[in-house]
Amino acid sequence: MILGLDISTSITGWTVADFAGNVIEYGAWDTRKYKDFFDKAEAVSKGVTEIHIQYGGKIKHVYIEQSLQTFRSGFSSAKTLSSLSRFNGIVSWLVYDLFQIKPEYIAATSARKLCGIKIPRGEKAKPVVLKYLLDNQPGFVIEYTRHGNPKPESYDMADSIIIAKAGVACEQKRLES
C-alpha cells in the first residue's frame, strides 16, 4: 500500500491506496483552528498515528506533495513558503519515525501528469483536479457548503489521492525497469 500526503499548515489531505491504484481510504486533518505551529503538528501527528495503527506494516511507500520552492507573483510570501517547508519537514519526519519509510516527494504538476490530468491554460488546477476525481474516481465523495461550493478539505483530499496514484505509477515504473 501507498500513503499519499498533501501537507499544508491549514488542511492536510491523506490517502491510502493499494498497488493497483485503488483508493482504500482518504481524508483530511483540518488544523485551521490551531494558531500555534506545534499544535498543528501535534494534530497531524495524531492522524498519522491512527493511520499507522490501522495500516502499519501494509504501507510500503509514502509519497508527499513537494512544497512550493519558488515565488510566483500573487501567491505565497517568503514567510508562508518558509512555514510550509518547515511543516512539511516536521510531518515528513513524523511519517519516517512511525513507518520507518523514507518519504518520496513529487511535484503537484508531475503527479497530475502521471495521472493523465491536463490543466487548461488559464484555469486553476484545484477545481480541475476535483472535477476529474468526481467524474473518474469511484467512491470519491465531497461535502458542500450551504452556498453549494466544495468544502475546503475537498481540494486537499483530492490532491492527496492524486499524489497516492502518482506514487503507484512511480512504483509500477520501477518494477518495469
C-alpha positions as CSV (number, residue, x, y, z in Angstrom):
1,M,0.0,0.0,0.0
2,I,1.0,3.6,-0.5
3,L,0.3,6.6,1.7
4,G,-0.1,9.9,-0.2
5,L,0.0,13.2,1.6
6,D,-0.8,16.8,0.6
7,I,0.7,18.7,3.5
8,S,-0.4,22.2,4.5
9,T,-0.5,24.2,7.7
10,S,-4.2,24.6,7.3
11,I,-5.5,21.3,6.0
12,T,-3.5,18.1,5.3
13,G,-5.0,15.6,2.9
14,W,-4.2,11.9,3.1
15,T,-4.9,8.8,1.0
16,V,-4.1,5.1,1.4
17,A,-4.1,3.3,-2.0
18,D,-3.2,-0.2,-3.0
19,F,-0.6,-1.1,-5.6
20,A,-3.3,-1.4,-8.3
21,G,-4.2,2.2,-7.7
22,N,-7.4,1.6,-5.9
23,V,-8.2,4.2,-3.2
24,I,-8.7,2.3,0.1
25,E,-9.4,5.3,2.3
26,Y,-8.9,9.1,2.2
27,G,-9.5,12.1,4.5
28,A,-8.1,15.3,5.8
29,W,-6.9,16.8,9.0
30,D,-8.1,20.4,9.5
31,T,-5.6,22.4,11.6
32,R,-7.0,25.8,10.9
33,K,-8.3,26.2,14.4
34,Y,-4.8,25.8,15.9
35,K,-2.9,29.0,15.8
36,D,0.3,27.5,17.2
37,F,2.6,25.7,14.7
38,F,3.4,22.9,17.2
39,D,-0.3,22.4,18.0
40,K,-0.9,21.9,14.3
41,A,1.9,19.4,14.1
42,E,0.5,17.5,17.1
43,A,-2.9,17.3,15.5
44,V,-1.4,15.9,12.3
45,S,0.8,13.5,14.3
46,K,-2.3,12.0,15.9
47,G,-3.8,11.5,12.5
48,V,-0.6,9.8,11.1
49,T,-0.5,7.6,14.2
50,E,-4.1,6.5,13.6
51,I,-3.1,5.5,10.0
52,H,-0.1,3.7,11.3
53,I,-2.2,1.8,13.8
54,Q,-4.8,0.8,11.1
55,Y,-2.4,0.0,8.2
56,G,1.0,-0.3,10.0
57,G,3.2,-2.8,8.1
58,K,0.9,-2.8,5.0
59,I,2.1,0.6,3.9
60,K,5.4,0.1,1.9
61,H,5.8,3.6,0.3
62,V,5.0,7.2,1.3
63,Y,4.6,9.9,-1.3
64,I,4.3,13.6,-0.3
65,E,3.5,16.5,-2.5
66,Q,6.6,18.6,-2.8
67,S,6.2,22.0,-1.1
68,L,6.4,25.1,-3.2
69,Q,10.0,26.1,-3.9
70,T,9.7,29.4,-5.8
71,F,7.8,32.7,-5.6
72,R,5.0,33.4,-8.0
73,S,3.5,36.9,-8.1
74,G,0.2,37.0,-6.4
75,F,0.8,33.7,-4.5
76,S,2.7,32.8,-1.3
77,S,5.1,35.1,0.5
78,A,8.5,34.2,1.8
79,K,7.1,33.7,5.3
80,T,4.4,31.4,4.0
81,L,6.8,29.3,1.9
82,S,9.2,29.0,4.9
83,S,6.4,28.0,7.3
84,L,5.1,25.4,4.8
85,S,8.6,24.0,4.2
86,R,9.1,23.6,8.0
87,F,5.7,22.0,8.4
88,N,6.4,19.7,5.5
89,G,9.7,18.7,7.2
90,I,8.1,18.0,10.5
91,V,5.3,15.8,9.0
92,S,7.9,14.0,6.8
93,W,9.9,13.2,10.0
94,L,6.8,12.0,11.8
95,V,5.9,9.7,8.9
96,Y,9.5,8.4,8.8
97,D,9.7,7.9,12.5
98,L,6.4,5.9,12.6
99,F,6.6,3.9,9.4
100,Q,10.4,3.6,9.1
101,I,9.9,4.6,5.4
102,K,11.7,7.5,3.8
103,P,9.1,9.6,2.1
104,E,9.5,10.4,-1.6
105,Y,8.5,13.8,-2.9
106,I,6.6,14.6,-6.1
107,A,5.7,17.9,-7.5
108,A,1.9,18.5,-8.0
109,T,2.4,19.1,-11.7
110,S,4.3,15.8,-12.1
111,A,1.7,14.0,-10.1
112,R,-1.2,15.3,-12.2
113,K,0.7,14.4,-15.4
114,L,1.3,10.9,-14.2
115,C,-2.5,10.6,-13.6
116,G,-3.4,12.0,-17.0
117,I,-4.8,15.2,-15.8
118,K,-4.3,18.2,-18.1
119,I,-5.0,21.7,-16.7
120,P,-6.2,24.0,-19.5
121,R,-4.3,27.3,-19.8
122,G,-5.8,30.0,-17.6
123,E,-7.7,27.6,-15.3
124,K,-6.9,26.9,-11.7
125,A,-5.6,23.4,-11.0
126,K,-7.5,22.5,-7.9
127,P,-11.1,22.7,-9.3
128,V,-10.0,20.8,-12.4
129,V,-8.5,18.0,-10.2
130,L,-11.6,17.9,-8.1
131,K,-13.9,17.6,-11.1
132,Y,-11.6,14.9,-12.6
133,L,-11.9,12.8,-9.5
134,L,-15.6,13.3,-9.1
135,D,-16.0,12.2,-12.7
136,N,-13.5,9.3,-12.6
137,Q,-12.8,8.1,-9.1
138,P,-15.5,5.6,-7.9
139,G,-16.4,6.3,-4.3
140,F,-14.9,9.8,-4.2
141,V,-17.5,12.0,-2.4
142,I,-17.1,15.5,-1.1
143,E,-19.3,17.8,1.1
144,Y,-20.5,21.2,0.0
145,T,-21.1,24.4,1.9
146,R,-24.6,25.8,2.2
147,H,-23.7,28.0,-0.8
148,G,-23.0,24.9,-3.0
149,N,-19.2,25.3,-3.0
150,P,-16.9,22.3,-2.2
151,K,-15.7,22.4,1.4
152,P,-12.1,23.5,1.6
153,E,-10.8,20.0,2.7
154,S,-12.2,18.6,-0.6
155,Y,-9.3,20.0,-2.5
156,D,-6.7,18.6,-0.1
157,M,-8.2,15.2,-0.2
158,A,-8.3,15.3,-3.9
159,D,-4.6,16.3,-4.1
160,S,-3.7,13.5,-1.7
161,I,-5.5,11.0,-4.0
162,I,-3.5,12.3,-7.0
163,I,-0.2,12.1,-5.0
164,A,-1.0,8.5,-4.0
165,K,-2.0,7.5,-7.5
166,A,1.2,9.1,-8.9
167,G,3.1,7.1,-6.3
168,V,1.5,3.9,-7.6
169,A,2.6,4.9,-11.2
170,C,6.1,5.6,-10.0
171,E,6.3,2.2,-8.3
172,Q,4.9,0.5,-11.4
173,K,7.6,2.2,-13.5
174,R,10.3,1.0,-11.1
175,L,9.1,-2.6,-11.3
176,E,9.1,-2.4,-15.2
177,S,12.7,-1.2,-15.3
